[in-house]
Amino acid sequence: MQVYAVKLCVNDKRPRAQREFAALRLLWVAGADIARQPLGLDESAAILPYPAVVYGWLPGEPLGGNL
C-alpha cells in the first residue's frame, strides 16, 4: 500500500510550492534521505484550491518535542 501526503501552500505572489518542491527534490537527488520525497507539484491550483506539493511518505517516527 502506498501512502501519500499533500501539502497545500499559500496562494500569493511567492512561488512557495515550487520552492518547496525544488528544495526537497534537490535533497532526494543528492541521496539525503532526511525528508519526504516530492512526487508532484500543482502550481495552477486547478486540482485543489491552493498550490500543492504531493509527497511520498517517509517511514519512521517523528522527532517530536521542541527542536
N, C-alpha and C positions, 0 to 999 in steps of 0.2 A: 504494500500500500504506500503510495506517495503522499507526503504531507507538504502543503504549501502555505505560505503566509503572503498577505497582500498589505502593503503599506500605502495609505493614502497620504498625499502630500498637499500642502497648502498651494492654492492656485493663485500665484501672484507673478510679478514680473521676473522673479529669480527662477532659474531652471532647477528647482530643488530636486525633483525626481531624477532628472538627467544626471545631476552631480552625484547623487547618492548611488545611482546605478553604476556610473563610471568608476567611482572610488571602490565600490565593492567588487566590481569586475576586475579592476587592477589587482586587488588583493588575491582574488581567486587565480588569475593568470600567473601571479608571482608564486603561487603554491602556498600562500599563507592561509591555512585552514582555521581562521580565527573569527570568521563572520559567515553569515548565511550567504549562500551562492545566489546572485541575482540571475533570474531566468527570463524576465520580461520587463518591458518598460512601455507604459502608455502615457505619453505626454499630452495627448489630444483631449483627454477626459471624455472620450467618445463612448467608452465601455462603462466606466464608473464616473461618478460626478466630480472626481478630482483626478489630477495626475497620479499615477500609481506605479509602484515597483512590485514585481512578483518575485518571491524568493523560494528556493528550495530550503527545507527545514534542516538545520544543523543539529544532529543528535547530541545529547549530553545534558548536563544540569546547568542552570543559570548560576552565575557567580553570586548574585544576591547581595544584600547588605549595602552599606554605604561605601562606595569605592573612592 
